Amino acid sequence: MKRLVSVLTMTALVVAAAAAPVLAQAQPAPRPAPGAPAADPRPKQVEGTVKKVDPAANTVQVSSGLLGIMGATLEVTGETQIQVEGKQGSLADIREGAKVKASYETRNGKNVAKSIDVMPAEAEKTGAPKAPAPKTQ
């Protein structure tokens, strides 16, 4: 009987020692102190189509992914670098339907744009002129 208790005790200790690293990894990350600004310092990227530009709110809504259901609404600040077809631009230069690549970070629950690059239109991008319509005789 003593031997059975000893075996069970040893088994429990081995299981506890093996489970400790797993349990340590499963614990959530520490929360920021109350009153500390909530910020995610890692920049994120979004590439897609401009669905809406709101100059009053200084925001650009970008849709991406399958059927355009993914994406982000980006807040544009004075620090946001905007490039339109390779030239410096502003929020007023961004048009709905334009293809963009943007870098942003999350600050206080908002996606703050670091940079927005408006891509050239497809015809300009390839450098190929539009082919004239075929002539019929």
WOUR-V668524 format. One line per field, one symbol per residue. ss: DSSP state (H for helix, E for strand, - for the rest). phi: phi as a letter, one per 40 degrees, with the letter a starting at -180 (. if undefined). burial: I if it has 24 or more other C-alpha atoms within 12 Angstrom, else O. Layout:
ss=???
phi=???
burial=???
This chain:
ss=-HHHHHHHHHHHHHHHHHHHHHHHHH------------EEEEEEEEEEEEEEEE----EEEEEE-HHH-EEEEEE-----EEEE--EE--HHH-----EEEEEEEEE--EEEEEEEEE---HHHHH-----------
phi=.ccccccccccccccccccdcccccccccccccdgcccabcccbbabibccabbcccfbbcbbagcggcbhabbccbccccbbbfgbcbbdcccbcgccbbbbabcbfgbccccabbccccdccccgccccccccbb
burial=OOOOOOOOOOOOOOOOOOOOOOOOOOOOOOOOOOOOOOOOOOOOIIIIIIIIIOOOOOIIIIIIOOOOOOIIIIIIOOOIIIIIOOOOOIIOOIIOOIIIIIIIIIOOOOIIIIIIIIIOOOOOOOOOOOOOOOOOO
